[in-house]
């Protein structure tokens, strides 16, 4: 690249040099020829011959005008520094270029031939050798600069390659450790704001997410095994007892009803997991339609109103008006319903649950469900969003720990999040949705 830049710089410079020198040389030769022609016209051939001899006699060795020749119509020399008309120069008038043998040797010259009145011939020339030396010096300097650029480029490339290979080797070692199962290992970070460091930081964030997902899968697997073991063990115990004791029909049917409840509990766990998997995959996003979030929240509050009345809890709903957004109405209704159901579980006896739908200044839609129950400690707020997690306050209530996980997944699908804050007393769960 540097060589290309150097070439692009030198080419127009050399071209301008040639044009400027050629134009200056031609103009000076033409000016000299006009002056001598004027002298010939004014004072005759003898005066011109005398002037030329005087010019040649006083000419320095390094003078620019090196060739002067004045001849009669028969090309016999009258004055000048050439013994005779050079064979290399044609008799046609105008500009010529030729190698001329002068006293100091053969020179490369540019000449102008002019025919004067009466058939006299005037030949003027300049040595271009000094300019050729300057051009050769320029080309040598250019070649030296190109060589230096090439040398520095190769050295720099080798240095960069060595440094890059060293960093790649470190990354390969770290990647090998991760592939062997050490998911806590991370790629080595480098200082500065280089592209490689940016890539490493991105990969480390990706590894953090992968480790989090693996840990989540491990925790979910353990939780599934734990939560399914209890209802299945109870189901087996009931069926085994029925098989052994052979009780009366009334007791048999009662145990069958209990067994069906255990099966429903297991099916509920699997259905919730399937819904979470479907939400996490993002396939439900293709079915987004225009939804009024305020209407969805209002309908959910109205659906749970009878349950709240039975529990003696005051359930109210408030909205700032229509809140249109693109979303899945069924998932939004289920998410809001889960929040209301949780609030009713933990609200105080004859307590209050408030559902509020509004739009923030940044344009996001928020649906908040507040209760006056025991709330959630700050150190557990991020844990309750994990699947199957159940805090101390929720162990005595029915459920498997998937409700808030489902709500958080729905919020993420809609470009938002689930925020849990203190309501003093109680909990305020806010479903944030991108409009």
N, C-alpha and C positions, 0 to 999 in steps of 0.2 A: 504494500500500500504506500509506504514511504517513497519507494522508487517511482511509483506512478505519479505521486505529487511532485517529486523532484523533476521528472520529465515534463510534466505539464507546466512547471515553472520555467524550465530552461528553454523549451522549444519556442515559445513566443519571444523570449528575450533574444535568442540567437537570430530569429527571423527579423526582429526589429533592428538588431545590430547590422545585419547584412543590408537591409534596405536603407538605413541611415548612411552608412559608409558609401554604398554605391551611389546614392543620390548626391551626397556631398562631393565625391570625387568627380562625378560627371559635371556637376554645376561649376566646379573650379576649372576643369579643363575647358569647358565651353567659354567661361569668362576670359581665360588666358588667350584662347584662340580669337575671340572678338577683339581684345585689346591689340593683339599683333596684327590682325587684319585692318584695324583702324590706323595703326602706325604705317602699314604698307600703303594704304589708300592716301594717307596724308603726305608722306615723305618719300615713298618709293621703296624699291627693293634694297638699295644700299643701306638706307637707314634701318630697315628691318634686320638685315644681315648683321650690321654693327651691334644692334640691340641684343640679338641672339648670342653673338660671340661674347658680349659683355656679360650676359646672363649665365652663359656656360662657364666662363672663366671665374666668376664669383660664386658659383654654386657650391654649397657645402656637400660633404660626402653623404650626409643623412638627409639632404633636401628631398622634399616630396616629389618635385618635378625632376625626373632623372633622364628624360628623353626629349631632345629638341633637334629638329632637322628642317632646314629651309633649302629647297632645290629649285632649279630653273625648270622650264617646261620639259626638258629632256632628262629630268631627274638627276642632273649633276649637282653636287653639293655646293651650296653657297655659304652655309653657316650651320653650326650645330655640333653635337657631341657624338653623332653617328658617322662612320666613314662613308656610308652609302645607304641608299634606300633599302630597308630590310626586306628580304624575300618573303618573310612570314606575313607581311602586311600588304593586303590588296590595295589596288589603286582607287578603289571606290571610296567615296567620301563617307564620313560618319564615324561611329564608334567601333573600335576593334579591340580584341584581346589576343595577345601573342607573347611568346617568350623571345626577348630581344637580347642580343649579345652586346653589352656595353663595356666600358673600361673596367668596371669592377666585377664583371662576369655576366652570366646570363640571369636576367631578371624576368619575372612574370609581370607584365605591364598591361594597363588599359590605355589605349591610344585614341586620339581623334585626328582624322585626316581632313584637311580643308584645302580646296583649290582656290587660289587667289586670282584676281584679274590678270590676264596675260598668260595664264597657264602655269603659274608658279604653284609649288606644292609646299604645304606647311604641315608638319607632323609633330604633335605634342603627346607626351605619355607620362604616366605615373607608375611607380613601382608599387605593386600591391603586396609585396613580400612581408612588409612590416605588419600589415593587417592579418596576413595569414599566420604569422607568428602569434599575434594576439589571440586569434581564433583557436590555434592549436593549444595555447596556454589555457584558454577558457575551457576547451574540451577536456584537457588533462585534469583541470580542477574539478570539472563536472564528473569525470570518471572516478576521481579520487573520492569525491563526496558520495557518489553512488556506491562505491566499494565500502566506504565507512558505514553508510546506512545499512547496506546488506549485512556487513559484519555485526553491527549492533543489533540488527533484526534477528539474525540467527542466534546470537548470544542471548538476547532477551527471550526469544522463543524457547530456547533450551532451559533457561532459568524458570520461566513460567511453567513449562512442561514438568520440570522436576518438582516445583512447588505444588502444582496441581495433582501430580501423581502421588505425592506424599499425603495430601489431604484425602484423595480418593482411597488410598490404602487404609487410612484411619477409618474412613466411612465404611469400607468393605469389612473391616474387622468388627466394627460395631454392628453392622447388618448381620454378620455371621452369628454374633452372640444373640441377637434378637431371634434369628431363625432357629436357634437351638432351644428356644423357649424362654429366654430371659426377657420378658416383655417390659420389665422396668428399665432396661438398658436404653440409652439414647445416643444418637449420633453426636460426635464431638462438635461443639460450637466454636466458631472463630470470630475474633473481634472485627470490628469495622462493619461496613455496609456493602460488602461484596455480594455479587449474585449467588456465589456458592453458599455464603452464610445465610442468605435469604432462603435458599432452597433447603438447607439443613434445618432452619427454624420451622419451615413449613412441614418438613417430614417429621420433625419431633412432635409438632402439634397433632399430626395425623396419628403418630404412634400413641400419643396420650389418649386420643379418642378410641383407638383400637384397644388399648389396655382397659379403658373404661368400659367398652362394650364387652370384652371378655370377662371382666370382673362382674359386669351385670348379668351375663349369661350364667356364670358360675353361681352367683347369688340366686338367680331365678330358678336354676335347676335345683339347688338345695331347698329353696322355699317351696317349690312345687312338690318335691318329695315329702317335705314336712307337712304341707297343708293337705295333700291328698291322702297321706297315710292315716290321718285321724278319721275322716269320714269313711274310708274304705275299711279300716279296722272295725269301726262301729257297725258298718253294714254286714261284714262277715260275722261279727259276734251275734247280731240279731238273727241272721239267717241260720247260723249254727244252733242257736238256742231254740229256734222254731223247729229245726230238724230233730233235735234231741227230745225236747219236752212235749211236743205236739199239743200245744194249749188249745183252749176253746176257740171257736171261730172269732168271737169278738176280740180277744187278745191277739189272735193271729193277724186279723186285719189291721189292728192298731200298730203292730210291729211292721207290717208291710208298708203302712203309711210313713212310718219313720224311715224305713229303708228307702222309699221313694224320695224323701227329703234329702237323705244323704246323697243319692244319685244326682238329684237336682243341684246340690251344692257342688259336686264334682263337675257336672256339666257347666255350671256357671263359671267355674274357674277356667275351664278350657275355652268357653265362649269369650270371656274377657281377654284371654291371651290371644285368641284369634283376631279379635278386634284391634288389639294393640299392634299385632304383627301387620295387619292390613293398613293401619294408620302409619306405622313406621316406614312401610314400603313406599308411601306416597301415591298409591294407586287411586285413593279417594279424591285426590286433587283434580283429576280429570273430570269429575262430576260436579265441580263447583258451579253454583248458580247464584243469581242475585238473591240475597237474603236480608231481611230486616232483623238485625240482632235484637232490637228492643222487643219486637213481637215474639221472637223465640223465647227470650227470657220471661216475658209476661205470661206466655202459655205454660212454661215450666212452673212458674210460681202458682198459677191457677190450678195446675194438676196436683200439686202437693198441698193445696189449701185444706182439703179434708183431712189429710194426715196430720197437719199442724193443729187443726181444731181438736182432733181426738187426743193429741198430746198436751193440749192446753197452751200451745205456743202461738204467739202473734206473728203471723207471716205477712209481710207487706212488700209491695213492689212499687218502684218509682223509676221514671224514665224522662229524659230530656227531649223525647220525640223520636221519630223514625231514625234508625241507624243502619243505612244500607251498606252492605259489603258483599264480596264474593266468597262463598263458603258452602259447606255441606250442612244443610239444616238439621238432618238427623243426628249427626255427630255433635253439633252445637247444642241441640236440645238435650242429648245424653250428658254432655259435659256440665251444662248448667244444672240438670237434674241431679247429677252426682254431688255437686257442691251444695245444693239445697238439702239433699238427703243427709249428707254429713253434718250440716249445720243443725238439722232437726234432731240428730242423734245426740249431739253434745250440748245443745242449748239447755239452759236452766229450766226447771219446772216453772211453768207460766212465764217463760222468758220470751225473747223476741228474736226473730230472724228477718233481716232486711235484704232485699234484692234490689240492686240499683244498676241501671244501664245508662251510659253517657258516652260522650266523645271528648278526648283530651285535646289540648291545644296542638299537639303534633299530628292530629288526624286519626290516631288509633282509637278503636272502639273498646271500651272496658265494661265488663259485667262483673259486679262485685256482690258477693254473698257474705253477710256479716252475722255473727251470732254472739251470744253473751256467755258461752260455755267456758271450760277451763283453758282453751287455747292450746297452743303448741309452743314449747320452749324454743328459744332461738337456735340452740345447738341441734335441734331435731328438724327444723324447718326444711332444710335441704334433703334430709334423709326420707321424709314422708313421701317425697316424689318418686322414690325408688320402688320398684315393684315388689310386692309382698311385705314391705316394711310396715310394721305396726308398733306404734309407740306404747308406752305404759298405760296411757289414758284410754287407748282404744282396744286393749286386750279383752276387756269385759263386754265389748259390743260385737254384734255380728259383722262378718266381713272377712275378706282375705287380703286386704292391703293393696288392691288394684285400682280403687276409685280415683284417687288423686293422680296416680300414674296415667290413667286414661285421660283425665282432664288435661294434664300437662302435654300429652301426646297430641291431643286435639288442638291445643293452643299453638304448638310448634308447627303442626300441619297448616295452620292459618297464618303463619308468619309472626306469631306472637309468643307469649309465655304465660305461665301461671305464677302469680306473685302472692306470697303469704306474709301478712303483716299482723301486728297486734291490734285488737279492737278495743282493748281496755274497758271491760274485760272481754275475753273471747278472741275469736279469730276472724280476720277479714281476708277472704280468698278472692283474688281479682284475676279474672280471665281477660288477658290483653290480646286483642285481635287486630291484625293489619287491615285497614280498609281498602 
